[in-house]
Amino acid sequence: MPKRSEPSRLAVGAATLVGVVALWYVLTQATHIIPSVYFATPAEVLQAAKQITIQGYADGRLHEHFLHSCWLVLMGFAVAVTTGVPLGMLMGWSHRAEALINPVFLLLRPIPPLAWIPLAIVWLGLGDAAKVLVIWFAAFVPAVINSYAGVRSIEPYLIEAARSLGVRRAMLVREVLIIRDERARGAHPARVHRVELCGPARVPRHLGAGLGDGPGTTSVPATAVVGRSEVRGVDA
């Protein structure tokens, strides 16, 4: 069966979008089958978009809220990388570290990131710190799992060869663990490794994810419940 060309796919997508908007207009604004109290009309949405873009909302315009939310995501992601990647590599390298850390990690891992919102408010208040905490946890667990899987996927003969050549531990970590771990995780840029850390069989499986659609960014809209009186950011 011939593959559909890219322009054809774009045309179908655009036609679908136009049809949905037309149906929305007919049902809400033209015929009032759906009252505007239940579903806003296109005119009301455009008016609200104009207001938040030009006049602003909560002492900030739309682009300011957007930039602030991006800053919160980057901060949470940076903290998750600086804490989760070394921890995952340590667990993958040392069986003792895995035996020590893994039980606690397995207790925290099943908790949904959004379940931390009440604790984040209690611990850090209604400011940006609580939002960063939720985003951090959403990205922390995948960072640990990916790093653990990357280290465990390194060929054993590379480590044995480095040790037999008298390579120092710092160089072994830098040249073998970090580089090979990065290559193992970068072999499929659109995928990450998911590893069951418990049980005798540790078989890597693939699960689609990424920074753009990963748990860190998907947790941002939910953090709007943290500090509704805040000036800017994900509250908008």
C-alpha positions as CSV (number, residue, x, y, z in Angstrom):
1,M,0.0,0.0,0.0
2,P,1.6,3.3,-1.0
3,K,2.6,5.7,1.7
4,R,0.5,8.8,2.0
5,S,2.5,12.0,1.2
6,E,3.2,14.6,3.8
7,P,1.2,17.4,2.1
8,S,-1.8,15.1,2.0
9,R,-1.5,14.3,5.7
10,L,-1.3,18.0,6.5
11,A,-4.3,18.8,4.4
12,V,-6.4,16.1,6.2
13,G,-5.3,17.5,9.5
14,A,-6.1,21.0,8.6
15,A,-9.5,20.0,7.2
16,T,-10.2,18.1,10.5
17,L,-9.3,21.2,12.5
18,V,-11.5,23.4,10.4
19,G,-14.4,21.0,10.7
20,V,-14.1,20.8,14.5
21,V,-14.0,24.7,14.8
22,A,-17.0,24.9,12.4
23,L,-19.0,22.4,14.5
24,W,-18.0,24.2,17.6
25,Y,-19.3,27.5,16.2
26,V,-22.6,26.0,15.0
27,L,-23.4,24.2,18.2
28,T,-22.5,27.1,20.6
29,Q,-22.8,30.4,18.8
30,A,-25.0,29.9,15.8
31,T,-27.8,27.6,17.1
32,H,-27.1,27.8,20.9
33,I,-27.7,24.1,21.2
34,I,-25.0,24.1,23.8
35,P,-25.5,27.1,26.1
36,S,-22.4,29.3,26.5
37,V,-22.7,28.8,30.3
38,Y,-21.6,25.1,29.7
39,F,-19.2,25.6,26.8
40,A,-17.7,28.9,25.7
41,T,-18.3,30.2,22.2
42,P,-15.4,30.9,19.8
43,A,-16.0,34.6,20.2
44,E,-15.7,34.3,24.0
45,V,-12.5,32.3,23.6
46,L,-11.0,34.9,21.2
47,Q,-11.9,37.7,23.6
48,A,-10.3,35.9,26.5
49,A,-7.2,35.2,24.5
50,K,-7.0,38.9,23.5
51,Q,-7.3,40.0,27.1
52,I,-4.7,37.6,28.5
53,T,-2.3,38.4,25.6
54,I,-2.6,42.2,25.5
55,Q,-4.0,43.3,28.8
56,G,-2.6,40.5,30.9
57,Y,-3.9,38.4,33.8
58,A,-2.6,38.2,37.4
59,D,-0.1,41.0,36.7
60,G,1.4,39.3,33.7
61,R,0.7,38.8,30.0
62,L,0.5,35.4,28.3
63,H,4.2,35.3,27.1
64,E,5.3,36.2,30.6
65,H,3.4,33.3,32.1
66,F,4.7,31.0,29.4
67,L,8.3,32.0,30.0
68,H,8.0,31.6,33.7
69,S,6.5,28.1,33.3
70,C,9.3,27.1,31.0
71,W,11.8,28.4,33.7
72,L,10.1,26.2,36.3
73,V,10.3,23.2,34.0
74,L,14.0,23.7,33.3
75,M,14.7,24.1,37.0
76,G,12.9,21.0,38.0
77,F,14.5,19.1,35.1
78,A,18.0,20.3,36.0
79,V,17.6,19.2,39.6
80,A,16.2,15.9,38.5
81,V,19.2,15.3,36.2
82,T,21.8,16.3,38.8
83,T,20.3,14.0,41.4
84,G,18.7,11.2,39.4
85,V,21.4,10.4,36.9
86,P,24.3,10.0,39.5
87,L,21.9,8.0,41.7
88,G,20.9,5.7,38.9
89,M,24.5,5.2,37.8
90,L,25.6,4.4,41.4
91,M,22.8,1.8,41.7
92,G,23.8,0.3,38.3
93,W,27.5,0.2,39.2
94,S,27.4,-1.1,42.8
95,H,25.2,-4.0,44.0
96,R,25.7,-2.8,47.5
97,A,24.3,0.7,46.6
98,E,21.4,-0.9,44.8
99,A,20.6,-3.1,47.8
100,L,20.7,-0.1,50.0
101,I,18.8,2.4,47.9
102,N,16.5,0.2,45.9
103,P,14.0,-0.6,48.7
104,V,13.4,3.1,49.3
105,F,13.2,3.9,45.6
106,L,10.7,1.2,45.0
107,L,8.5,2.7,47.7
108,L,8.6,6.1,46.1
109,R,8.5,5.1,42.5
110,P,4.8,4.0,42.2
111,I,3.6,7.3,43.8
112,P,2.1,9.6,41.0
113,P,3.9,12.9,40.8
114,L,0.6,14.8,41.3
115,A,0.1,13.0,44.6
116,W,3.0,15.1,46.0
117,I,1.1,18.4,45.5
118,P,-0.4,18.4,49.0
119,L,2.9,17.6,50.6
120,A,4.7,20.2,48.5
121,I,2.3,22.8,49.7
122,V,2.7,21.8,53.3
123,W,6.5,21.7,53.1
124,L,7.3,24.6,50.8
125,G,4.2,26.8,50.8
126,L,2.4,28.2,47.7
127,G,5.4,29.6,45.9
128,D,7.5,28.3,43.0
129,A,9.5,25.9,45.1
130,A,6.5,23.6,45.5
131,K,5.9,23.5,41.8
132,V,9.6,22.8,41.1
133,L,9.4,19.9,43.7
134,V,6.5,18.3,41.8
135,I,8.2,18.7,38.4
136,W,11.5,17.4,39.9
137,F,9.8,14.2,41.2
138,A,8.1,13.6,37.8
139,A,11.5,13.7,36.1
140,F,13.6,12.2,38.9
141,V,12.2,8.6,38.6
142,P,12.8,8.3,34.8
143,A,16.3,9.7,35.3
144,V,17.2,7.1,37.8
145,I,15.7,4.2,35.8
146,N,17.4,5.4,32.5
147,S,20.8,5.8,34.2
148,Y,20.5,2.4,35.9
149,A,19.5,0.7,32.6
150,G,22.3,2.4,30.8
151,V,25.0,1.3,33.2
152,R,23.7,-2.3,33.4
153,S,23.6,-2.5,29.6
154,I,27.4,-1.8,29.3
155,E,29.2,-4.8,28.0
156,P,31.1,-6.5,30.9
157,Y,34.2,-7.0,28.8
158,L,34.8,-3.2,28.6
159,I,34.9,-2.9,32.3
160,E,37.1,-6.0,32.7
161,A,39.5,-4.7,29.9
162,A,39.7,-1.3,31.6
163,R,40.5,-2.9,35.0
164,S,43.1,-5.2,33.5
165,L,44.8,-2.2,32.0
166,G,45.0,-0.5,35.4
167,V,42.6,2.3,34.6
168,R,41.9,4.4,37.6
169,R,38.4,4.6,39.0
170,A,37.8,8.2,38.0
171,M,38.8,7.5,34.4
172,L,36.8,4.3,34.4
173,V,33.7,6.2,35.5
174,R,34.3,9.1,33.0
175,E,35.4,7.1,29.9
176,V,33.4,3.9,30.3
177,L,30.4,4.4,32.5
178,I,29.4,7.9,31.5
179,I,30.2,7.7,27.7
180,R,28.9,4.2,27.2
181,D,25.8,5.0,29.3
182,E,25.1,8.0,27.2
183,R,25.5,6.0,24.0
184,A,23.3,3.2,25.3
185,R,20.5,5.7,26.1
186,G,21.1,7.7,22.9
187,A,20.8,4.7,20.6
188,H,17.0,5.4,20.4
189,P,16.6,9.2,21.0
190,A,12.8,8.9,21.1
191,R,12.8,6.1,23.6
192,V,14.0,5.5,27.1
193,H,14.7,2.2,28.9
194,R,12.4,1.0,31.6
195,V,13.9,-1.5,34.0
196,E,12.2,-3.4,36.7
197,L,14.6,-2.9,39.6
198,C,13.1,-5.7,41.7
199,G,13.3,-9.4,41.1
200,P,16.0,-11.6,39.6
201,A,15.4,-10.7,36.0
202,R,16.3,-7.2,35.0
203,V,15.2,-7.0,31.3
204,P,15.2,-3.5,29.7
205,R,12.0,-2.6,28.0
206,H,11.2,0.4,25.8
207,L,8.8,3.1,26.7
208,G,8.3,6.2,24.6
209,A,9.1,9.4,26.4
210,G,11.0,12.6,26.1
211,L,11.5,16.0,27.6
212,G,8.8,17.5,25.3
213,D,6.1,15.0,26.3
214,G,7.6,13.4,29.4
215,P,6.2,13.3,32.9
216,G,8.0,16.5,33.9
217,T,6.3,18.7,31.4
218,T,3.0,16.9,31.6
219,S,2.9,17.7,35.3
220,V,3.1,21.4,34.7
221,P,-0.6,22.1,34.1
222,A,-1.6,20.2,37.3
223,T,0.8,22.4,39.4
224,A,-1.6,25.3,38.7
225,V,-3.4,24.2,41.8
226,V,-0.3,25.2,43.8
227,G,-0.6,28.8,44.8
228,R,-3.5,30.1,42.7
229,S,-2.8,33.6,44.0
230,E,0.7,33.5,42.5
231,V,1.5,36.2,40.0
232,R,3.0,34.3,37.1
233,G,3.7,30.9,35.8
234,V,1.6,27.8,35.5
235,D,-1.2,29.5,37.4
236,A,-2.3,31.3,34.3
